Amino acid sequence: MKIKVAIFASGGGTNAEAIINHFQIHPKIEIALILSNNPSAYVLDRAINHDIPSYVFSREEFYKSEKVDEVLQAAGISFVVLAGFMWLMPARLVREYKMVNIHPALLPKYGGKGMYGHHVHEAVVQNKETESGITIHWVNEAYDEGNVILQEKCIVNPWDSPDDVADKIHALEYAHFPKTIERVILDEKIN
């Protein structure tokens, strides 16, 4: 029986797409559910395109009910991936599931509430950093503070714009996030 993975995402879902493609014919791991807090997120179209069930939830459902928990249980989910998901995970879900997140910077730099996507890249350029990168980490009950699983770096040139940095970060994300998820699931013997 395959290990079933859920992906939480709030936006376009490019990382979700890379993960879905990586596991499309995997013998042991299946992307079984896409969840979003944003009813107009393009990640939901990606779910449709790949024939993956999806679920959209409100802030109320997420924090004040167990509706999301029930959806995860009904789908047989064993592992959770946050791929551009902007809300803090409730403690009950952090306790119930092993979950990983990807952050577009070298934590602990440029982490925490409000530090996501382009905000991070703008801060990196503004502070004249010479490198940036990605951090894949376990999720705990605080933003971007879980134990680091993997960090990968890229050079930031003095002439790089935030968009240039974003392109470098996306390349690292697509190259490393799916493989790291696979390694963690198989190493942790999830299920």
SULJO-V325298 format. One record per residue. SS is DSSP state (alpha for helix, beta for strand, coil for the rest). Layout:
SS
SS
//
This chain:
coil
coil
beta
beta
beta
beta
beta
beta
coil
coil
coil
coil
coil
alpha
alpha
alpha
alpha
alpha
alpha
alpha
alpha
alpha
alpha
coil
coil
coil
coil
coil
beta
beta
beta
beta
beta
beta
beta
beta
coil
coil
coil
coil
coil
coil
alpha
alpha
alpha
alpha
alpha
alpha
alpha
coil
coil
coil
coil
beta
beta
beta
coil
coil
alpha
alpha
alpha
alpha
alpha
alpha
coil
coil
alpha
alpha
alpha
alpha
alpha
alpha
alpha
alpha
coil
coil
beta
beta
beta
beta
beta
beta
coil
coil
coil
coil
coil
coil
coil
coil
alpha
alpha
alpha
alpha
alpha
alpha
coil
beta
beta
beta
beta
beta
beta
coil
coil
coil
coil
coil
coil
coil
coil
coil
coil
coil
coil
coil
alpha
alpha
alpha
alpha
alpha
alpha
alpha
alpha
alpha
alpha
coil
coil
coil
coil
beta
beta
beta
beta
beta
beta
beta
beta
coil
coil
coil
coil
coil
coil
coil
coil
coil
beta
beta
beta
beta
beta
beta
beta
beta
coil
coil
coil
coil
coil
coil
alpha
alpha
alpha
alpha
alpha
alpha
alpha
alpha
alpha
alpha
alpha
alpha
alpha
alpha
alpha
alpha
alpha
alpha
alpha
alpha
alpha
alpha
alpha
alpha
alpha
alpha
alpha
coil
coil
coil
//
